[in-house]
Amino acid sequence: MIRTILISDYIQVQGTFVRNLEDGSVVVSTGSGQFAGRPIQGEVKASSQEMLAIA
């Protein structure tokens, strides 16, 4: 399962879920290493940007 975590206020990492930690953090593997951080939860929202097609 692919998970996205926050490792700082501005840096997100996406990778394969490895395990949950006792403090609520999640560990993911990116193929080049394992990272622990806070899981991003919630609904995926549609983009606020509009796309225009010009023919």
C-alpha positions in Angstrom: 0.0 0.0 0.0 1.4 3.4 -1.0 1.3 6.0 1.8 2.3 9.7 2.0 3.9 11.1 5.2 5.2 14.4 6.3 8.8 14.4 7.5 8.8 18.2 8.2 6.4 21.1 7.7 7.3 21.3 4.0 8.6 17.9 3.0 6.4 15.0 2.0 7.6 11.4 1.2 5.6 8.8 -0.6 6.4 5.2 -0.5 5.4 1.6 0.3 4.0 1.2 3.9 6.4 -0.6 6.2 5.0 -0.3 9.7 3.3 1.9 12.3 5.3 3.2 15.2 4.1 3.5 18.8 3.9 7.3 18.7 1.5 7.3 15.7 4.2 7.8 13.1 4.4 5.7 9.9 7.5 4.2 8.2 7.6 4.0 4.4 10.2 2.6 2.0 11.0 4.6 -1.1 13.5 2.1 -2.6 16.4 4.3 -1.7 15.7 4.3 2.1 13.1 4.2 4.8 11.5 7.3 6.3 9.4 7.9 9.4 6.9 10.7 9.6 3.3 11.8 10.4 0.7 10.2 8.1 -1.3 12.5 5.8 -4.9 11.6 6.3 -8.1 13.0 4.9 -10.0 13.2 1.7 -8.3 14.0 -1.6 -9.7 17.3 -2.8 -10.2 18.4 -6.3 -7.8 21.0 -7.6 -8.9 24.6 -7.3 -7.3 25.4 -10.6 -9.4 25.4 -13.8 -8.1 23.8 -17.0 -9.0 25.4 -20.3 -8.8 23.7 -23.6 -8.1 25.9 -26.6 -8.9 24.4 -30.0 
